[in-house]
Amino acid sequence: MWSSFWRSRDRFSLDELRYFIDQLQKVQIVNNVNKDFVIEALRSISELITYGDQHDSNYFEFFMERQVMGEFVRILKVSRTVSISRQLLQTMSIMIQNLKSEHAIYYMFSNEHINFLITYAFDFRNEELLSYYISFLRAISAKLDKNTISLFVKTQNEEVVSFPLYVEAIRFAFHEENMIRTAVRALTLNVYHVGDEFVNRFVVKAPHADYFSSLLTFFRKQCIDLNGLVSETLKNPDSDTTTAILAAVDEIEDDLYYISDVISAGIPDVGRLITDNILQLLILPLLLPSLQLDAANDIQIGAITSLYLLCCILCIVKIKDLANTIAAALFCPPEAFVADYETQLNGYVPEIQQPENENVIEVNGCSKQIMRSLSSSSQAHPENIISKGVSHSTLRDALLSYITAGDDLQVLGSLSMLATLLQTKELDEIMLDALGILPQRKQHKKLLLQALVGEDSREDQLFSLGSSSIRDEFNCELDGYLQALKEQYGVVCSSLEAGTSPLAHRFQVLNALVSLFCRSNISPETLWVGGWLFRQLLPYSVAEFNSQHLKLLKDSYKNCTCALLEETRGTWPDLLVTILHDEWKRCKRAMEASSPQKEPKCILFPLEKPSADDVLPSESSIIAGERMCKVVKVFVLLHQLHIFSLGRALPDQPPACLPSDIPENSRARTAGLDASGPKLGTELTLVDAVPCRIAFERGKERYFCFLATSVGSSGWIILAEELPLKKNYGIIRIVAPLAGSNPTIDETHSRWLHLRIRPSTIPVLDPAKSIAHGKAKTKALVDGRWTLAFRDDESCKSALSMIIEEIDLQSSEVKRRLKPLLNLEGDTDVPVTSLHPLNLEGDTDVPVTSLHPSEASSSTQIPSDSS
C-alpha cells in the first residue's frame, strides 16, 4: 500500500479514484497508525467526485458501483478518533454542496446512509466537530425540494412521523455560538420554503411547535440582556457599553428578520403561533407595562428599551394581527396586564423630571404659560383634550406624557413609537385614527371615499371628523379590537367613553407636539423628529387647525427669533448665515423624508454631548458656537413648521439678502481690502492703524500696527508690519477673527488691551471632529489670549473703539441679510447685548504652531510696561 505513493499518478483521474476507494475498503480499523492516510483518502475522494461531476459522469458511476457511501459509514463505525469524524462530515458537506447533477444528488439522498450520519451519536463535546456536523446538515437542506425532502422523512397514515434532519438541527437552535445558531436558522428556512404540505403540518404540531415558543423565549432573554446594558449606560453615561449595545442590537434585529423570514414562508398557523408567543411571552407581560410613567422598579425591561423593541417588532415582523393588537393594547390601563409570569429581574426605568411649575414651560429662556393657553383652547373646542391634563389612565396617554414632560430619550422614544405606528402598513386605518396619527393624505382619502359612497355627503360634512356617524363607526370598530384583546389574551380593557371621536385623539397628539416645540431642554435632533410627525398630521384646512396651536407655534417662533438675533451680536455672527442655509436644507430633507431621520436604536444611547462640555469653561467660544448651532436648528424647524401650517410650499433656500458692497468710507476700503478679506503677506494701507507691541513667545516682543476691519458679515483683527521704505503701508503678518474677541482694557495697566482669539470654525461643523455617542474623537480646541500694549491710553481706547465699531457694522450686516427670513420691520425691537467684554484673567499655555490665529489659537506674554 505504501509503495504506491512513490509512483507517478494523474491527480484527477478515474484510476486515482479507484486507487483511493480500493485502499479505503482494505481498512479494517482506524487507529493512530493509519488515520492520516484515511483522512487523505476521504479528502481526495470528495475532490475527485466534485471534479467528475463537472467533467466526466463515469466518476460518479464508479462511486455508485463501489457503494462508497456504505464504506463511509463503515469507516465511521470502526474509527475511534474525532479527526476521522470531522473529515467524514467535511467530505460529505463538500460533495453535497458542489454536486450539480440532480441524478447524483438523488442517489446521495436516496439511501439510509445520510440519515444514519444525521442521527449518529457524535461526541459534540468537541466544538469543532459540532461545527462540521451543523455545516453538513445545512448543506443537505440547501438541496431540498419537493422531490428530495421525502427521502428524509418517514410517514404513517399520510402524516410525517419522523424528520431527523429538522429535529436534530433544532436541538442546537439556541447554542451559545452565533455561527451555529445562524446555520440552524438557515436550515429551518430551507425546510420551510420547500412548501411541502405534510412537512408543514409536522413542524407546527406538538412537540415540534415548541421550537417557536423556545425561539421567542430566547429572544425574550436577549431583550432583557439588552435592557441591562442600556440601564447601565443610563445610570453611568461614561461607561463604555456602546460596542456591547450595538452588538446586542444587531443580534436582536437579526432574530426579528429571521422571524419575519419564517412567516414569509407561508406555513399555515406559523404566523398565529409567532403572534401568540411574542405577545404572551414578551409584549403583554414585559414591554407594554413598562411604558407607564410610574412603572415599578422590578419591571424587567425599562421604558426606553421597550419603546425601541416595539418599534423594531412593528418595523420588521409584518403580521397584521400583531400590529393591530399592539395598537389596541395602548388603549388599556397598565393594570390590565396581569404580571403572572416568572420572577422579575431588577431593571432601571428612567424617571420623568417634572418641572417645578407644571403650568410653565421654558421656551428658549422665555417663560411661556402654554398649558394655561391650551386650557382656554379646550373651552372653545370641547373635543380638544389637553395632553398635559389627561390622566395617565392608558398607555397611549403615557406616550403623550413622555412627549410633554419626559427627558430627551423618552421624548425620542415616544416619537419613534408613534412614527413607527404611522408607517406600519399592516395597521388598520381605524387604529391609526384611534391613536390620533392618521396621516393627512390617508385622512383626506378616507373622507372623500365616505362622500362618494353617500356617507356625510353634504358639503359641510365632507371634512368634518366629528360627525355622529363617523364617531359611531369609530367607537364600534375600536371596541371590536378591544374585545378581541380580552377574548384572545385575557387583557381586560373598558370601552372608550361614549361620544369619543377621532378628532379628540388627533388634538391630543397635536397638543403634545405643540407643547414639545415650546420646550428648551430637548435636543434639536429630537425636535426634528417631532417636526416630521407634526407635518404628517397637519390638516388640510387652517380652519381645522386649532388657532391656539398656531398662536403657540408663533410665540415659540418669536422667542426663538429673539435668540437668533442675539447671536448676530454673539461670538460667531460671521458663520451664522452659512450655518442657517446649511441647516435649512438639512431640515427640509428631514421634514420631507419618507421616515424620521433618527433610527429607533438611537434612543438606546445617551445624548451626544457637545465636544467641549467637560473640558472647556462655559464662556468658551466653542460652547457658544455649539449653542448657536442648536438655536439655528430650532429656529429653522419652527420657521418651516410655520410655513407648513399655512399651507405654503417650502422653498429650497431660506429667503435672505445678498451681501452688500463695501462702502467707500469703510476701513476695509481705506486699507485696500476687497470682498475676499485680508491675506497673509499682502500689502495694505495703514491710515487707521494703531501701533502696538505683542509677545507670542516669552521675552520676544514684536512691533505691529493694529487694525480692526469688517467686510460684509466677516470681520478681522489684523497685525501688520510697517514698511520702512513706504510710509503708511505695511505687510499683513497675522489675522484673527473679529467676532468674539471680547476686547477689554486691563484694570491695572490702561495701555493694555486684552483680546480673546477664537478658532476660525466651530468643531461641531467639522465631520472629522464629530462625536461618537458622547465621546470626542479629537482634542477640543481652546481660545487664545492676546494682550496688546499701546503707546498711551488714547491709543488703547482708540483700538477698543475701532473693534466695537467694526463689530457693530458686522452685526448690522448679518441682521440685514437675515431680515427677509425674520420678517423684521423697522420698528422691531432687537435685543441689545452689552459689548462690555468679559474680564479674562490668566493666560492659557497653548503650543504655537502657526502665527495665523485662525489656524492655531495662541496665548501671548504680557509685554513689558516700558514705552
C-alpha positions, 0 to 999 in steps of 0.5 A, spaced: 500 500 500 505 504 501 509 503 495 504 506 491 505 513 493 512 513 490 509 512 483 507 517 478 499 518 478 494 523 474 491 527 480 484 527 477 483 521 474 478 515 474 484 510 476 486 515 482 479 514 484 479 507 484 486 507 487 483 511 493 476 507 494 480 500 493 485 502 499 479 505 503 475 498 503 482 494 505 481 498 512 479 494 517 480 499 523 482 506 524 487 507 529 493 512 530 497 508 525 493 509 519 488 515 520 492 520 516 492 516 510 484 515 511 483 522 512 487 523 505 483 518 502 476 521 504 479 528 502 481 526 495 475 522 494 470 528 495 475 532 490 475 527 485 467 526 485 466 534 485 471 534 479 467 528 475 461 531 476 463 537 472 467 533 467 466 526 466 459 522 469 463 515 469 466 518 476 460 518 479 458 511 476 464 508 479 462 511 486 455 508 485 458 501 483 463 501 489 457 503 494 462 508 497 457 511 501 456 504 505 464 504 506 463 511 509 459 509 514 463 503 515 469 507 516 465 511 521 463 505 525 470 502 526 474 509 527 475 511 534 478 518 533 474 525 532 479 527 526 476 521 522 469 524 524 470 531 522 473 529 515 467 524 514 462 530 515 467 535 511 467 530 505 460 529 505 458 537 506 463 538 500 460 533 495 453 535 497 454 542 496 458 542 489 454 536 486 450 539 480 447 533 477 440 532 480 441 524 478 447 524 483 444 528 488 438 523 488 442 517 489 446 521 495 439 522 498 436 516 496 439 511 501 439 510 509 446 512 509 445 520 510 440 519 515 444 514 519 450 520 519 444 525 521 442 521 527 449 518 529 451 519 536 457 524 535 461 526 541 459 534 540 463 535 546 468 537 541 466 544 538 469 543 532 466 537 530 459 540 532 461 545 527 462 540 521 456 536 523 451 543 523 455 545 516 453 538 513 446 538 515 445 545 512 448 543 506 443 537 505 437 542 506 440 547 501 438 541 496 431 540 498 425 540 494 419 537 493 422 531 490 428 530 495 425 532 502 421 525 502 427 521 502 428 524 509 422 523 512 418 517 514 410 517 514 404 513 517 397 514 515 399 520 510 402 524 516 410 525 517 412 521 523 419 522 523 424 528 520 431 527 523 434 532 519 429 538 522 429 535 529 436 534 530 438 541 527 433 544 532 436 541 538 442 546 537 437 552 535 439 556 541 447 554 542 451 559 545 455 560 538 452 565 533 455 561 527 451 555 529 445 558 531 445 562 524 446 555 520 440 552 524 436 558 522 438 557 515 436 550 515 429 551 518 428 556 512 430 551 507 425 546 510 420 551 510 420 554 503 420 547 500 412 548 501 411 541 502 404 540 505 405 534 510 412 537 512 408 543 514 403 540 518 409 536 522 413 542 524 407 546 527 404 540 531 406 538 538 412 537 540 415 540 534 411 547 535 415 548 541 421 550 537 417 557 536 415 558 543 423 556 545 425 561 539 421 567 542 423 565 549 430 566 547 429 572 544 425 574 550 432 573 554 436 577 549 431 583 550 432 583 557 440 582 556 439 588 552 435 592 557 441 591 562 446 594 558 442 600 556 440 601 564 447 601 565 449 606 560 443 610 563 445 610 570 453 611 568 453 615 561 461 614 561 461 607 561 463 604 555 457 599 553 456 602 546 460 596 542 456 591 547 449 595 545 450 595 538 452 588 538 446 586 542 442 590 537 444 587 531 443 580 534 436 582 536 434 585 529 437 579 526 432 574 530 426 579 528 428 578 520 429 571 521 422 571 524 419 575 519 423 570 514 419 564 517 412 567 516 414 569 509 414 562 508 407 561 508 406 555 513 399 555 515 398 557 523 406 559 523 404 566 523 398 565 529 403 561 533 409 567 532 403 572 534 401 568 540 408 567 543 411 574 542 405 577 545 404 572 551 411 571 552 414 578 551 409 584 549 403 583 554 407 581 560 414 585 559 414 591 554 407 594 554 407 595 562 413 598 562 411 604 558 407 607 564 410 613 567 410 610 574 412 603 572 415 599 578 422 598 579 422 590 578 419 591 571 424 587 567 425 591 561 425 599 562 421 604 558 426 606 553 428 599 551 421 597 550 419 603 546 425 601 541 423 593 541 416 595 539 418 599 534 423 594 531 417 588 532 412 593 528 418 595 523 420 588 521 415 582 523 409 584 518 403 580 521 397 584 521 394 581 527 400 583 531 400 590 529 393 591 530 393 588 537 399 592 539 395 598 537 389 596 541 393 594 547 395 602 548 388 603 549 388 599 556 390 601 563 397 598 565 393 594 570 390 590 565 396 586 564 396 581 569 404 580 571 403 572 572 409 570 569 416 568 572 420 572 577 422 579 575 429 581 574 431 588 577 431 593 571 432 601 571 426 605 568 428 612 567 424 617 571 420 623 568 423 630 571 417 634 572 418 641 572 417 645 578 411 649 575 407 644 571 403 650 568 410 653 565 414 651 560 421 654 558 421 656 551 428 658 549 429 662 556 422 665 555 417 663 560 411 661 556 404 659 560 402 654 554 398 649 558 394 655 561 393 657 553 391 650 551 386 650 557 382 656 554 383 652 547 379 646 550 373 651 552 372 653 545 373 646 542 370 641 547 373 635 543 380 638 544 383 634 550 389 637 553 395 632 553 398 635 559 391 634 563 389 627 561 390 622 566 395 617 565 389 612 565 392 608 558 398 607 555 397 611 549 396 617 554 403 615 557 406 616 550 403 623 550 406 624 557 413 622 555 412 627 549 410 633 554 414 632 560 419 626 559 427 627 558 430 627 551 430 619 550 423 618 552 421 624 548 425 620 542 422 614 544 415 616 544 416 619 537 419 613 534 413 609 537 408 613 534 412 614 527 413 607 527 405 606 528 404 611 522 408 607 517 406 600 519 402 598 513 399 592 516 395 597 521 388 598 520 386 605 518 381 605 524 387 604 529 391 609 526 385 614 527 384 611 534 391 613 536 390 620 533 396 619 527 392 618 521 396 621 516 393 627 512 393 624 505 390 617 508 385 622 512 383 626 506 382 619 502 378 616 507 373 622 507 372 623 500 371 615 499 365 616 505 362 622 500 362 618 494 359 612 497 353 617 500 356 617 507 356 625 510 355 627 503 353 634 504 358 639 503 359 641 510 360 634 512 365 632 507 371 634 512 368 634 518 371 628 523 366 629 528 360 627 525 355 622 529 356 617 524 363 617 523 364 617 531 359 611 531 363 607 526 369 609 530 367 607 537 364 600 534 370 598 530 375 600 536 371 596 541 371 590 536 379 590 537 378 591 544 374 585 545 378 581 541 384 583 546 380 580 552 377 574 548 384 572 545 389 574 551 385 575 557 387 583 557 381 586 560 380 593 557 373 598 558 370 601 552 372 608 550 367 613 553 361 614 549 361 620 544 369 619 543 371 621 536 377 621 532 378 628 532 379 628 540 385 623 539 388 627 533 388 634 538 391 630 543 397 628 539 397 635 536 397 638 543 403 634 545 407 636 539 405 643 540 407 643 547 414 639 545 416 645 540 415 650 546 420 646 550 428 648 551 431 642 554 430 637 548 435 636 543 434 639 536 435 632 533 429 630 537 425 636 535 426 634 528 423 628 529 417 631 532 417 636 526 416 630 521 410 627 525 407 634 526 407 635 518 404 628 517 398 630 521 397 637 519 390 638 516 388 640 510 384 646 512 387 652 517 380 652 519 381 645 522 387 647 525 386 649 532 388 657 532 391 656 539 396 651 536 398 656 531 398 662 536 403 657 540 407 655 534 408 663 533 410 665 540 415 659 540 417 662 533 418 669 536 422 667 542 426 663 538 427 669 533 429 673 539 435 668 540 437 668 533 438 675 533 442 675 539 447 671 536 448 676 530 451 680 536 454 673 539 461 670 538 460 667 531 455 672 527 460 671 521 458 663 520 451 664 522 448 665 515 452 659 512 450 655 518 442 657 517 442 655 509 446 649 511 441 647 516 435 649 512 436 644 507 438 639 512 431 640 515 427 640 509 430 633 507 428 631 514 421 634 514 420 631 507 423 624 508 419 618 507 421 616 515 424 620 521 431 621 520 433 618 527 433 610 527 429 607 533 436 604 536 438 611 537 434 612 543 438 606 546 444 611 547 445 617 551 445 624 548 451 626 544 454 631 548 457 637 545 465 636 544 467 641 549 462 640 555 467 637 560 473 640 558 472 647 556 469 653 561 462 655 559 464 662 556 468 658 551 467 660 544 466 653 542 460 652 547 457 658 544 458 656 537 455 649 539 449 653 542 448 657 536 448 651 532 442 648 536 438 655 536 439 655 528 436 648 528 430 650 532 429 656 529 429 653 522 424 647 524 419 652 527 420 657 521 418 651 516 413 648 521 410 655 520 410 655 513 407 648 513 401 650 517 399 655 512 399 651 507 405 654 503 410 650 499 417 650 502 422 653 498 429 650 497 433 656 500 431 660 506 429 667 503 435 672 505 439 678 502 445 678 498 451 681 501 452 688 500 458 692 497 463 695 501 462 702 502 467 707 500 468 710 507 469 703 510 476 701 513 476 695 509 476 700 503 481 705 506 486 699 507 485 696 500 481 690 502 476 687 497 470 682 498 475 676 499 478 679 506 485 680 508 491 675 506 497 673 509 503 677 506 499 682 502 500 689 502 495 694 505 494 701 507 495 703 514 491 710 515 487 707 521 492 703 524 494 703 531 501 701 533 502 696 538 507 691 541 505 683 542 509 677 545 507 670 542 513 667 545 516 669 552 521 675 552 520 676 544 516 682 543 514 684 536 512 691 533 505 691 529 500 696 527 493 694 529 487 694 525 480 692 526 476 691 519 469 688 517 467 686 510 460 684 509 458 679 515 466 677 516 470 681 520 478 681 522 483 683 527 489 684 523 497 685 525 501 688 520 508 690 519 510 697 517 514 698 511 520 702 512 521 704 505 513 706 504 510 710 509 503 708 511 503 701 508 505 695 511 505 687 510 499 683 513 503 678 518 497 675 522 489 675 522 484 673 527 477 673 527 473 679 529 467 676 532 468 674 539 474 677 541 471 680 547 476 686 547 477 689 554 482 694 557 486 691 563 484 694 570 491 695 572 495 697 566 490 702 561 495 701 555 493 694 555 488 691 551 486 684 552 483 680 546 480 673 546 482 669 539 477 664 537 478 658 532 476 660 525 470 654 525 466 651 530 468 643 531 461 641 531 461 643 523 467 639 522 465 631 520 472 629 522 471 632 529 464 629 530 462 625 536 461 618 537 455 617 542 458 622 547 465 621 546 470 626 542 474 623 537 479 629 537 482 634 542 477 640 543 480 646 541 481 652 546 481 660 545 487 664 545 489 670 549 492 676 546 494 682 550 496 688 546 500 694 549 499 701 546 503 707 546 498 711 551 491 710 553 488 714 547 491 709 543 488 703 547 481 706 547 482 708 540 483 700 538 477 698 543 473 703 539 475 701 532 473 693 534 466 695 537 465 699 531 467 694 526 463 689 530 457 693 530 457 694 522 458 686 522 452 685 526 448 690 522 450 686 516 448 679 518 441 682 521 440 685 514 441 679 510 437 675 515 431 680 515 427 677 509 427 670 513 425 674 520 420 678 517 423 684 521 420 691 520 423 697 522 420 698 528 422 691 531 425 691 537 432 687 537 435 685 543 441 689 545 447 685 548 452 689 552 459 689 548 462 690 555 467 684 554 468 679 559 474 680 564 479 674 562 484 673 567 490 668 566 493 666 560 492 659 557 499 655 555 497 653 548 503 650 543 504 655 537 504 652 531 502 657 526 502 665 527 495 665 523 490 665 529 485 662 525 489 656 524 492 655 531 489 659 537 495 662 541 496 665 548 501 671 548 506 674 554 504 680 557 509 685 554 513 689 558 510 696 561 516 700 558 514 705 552 
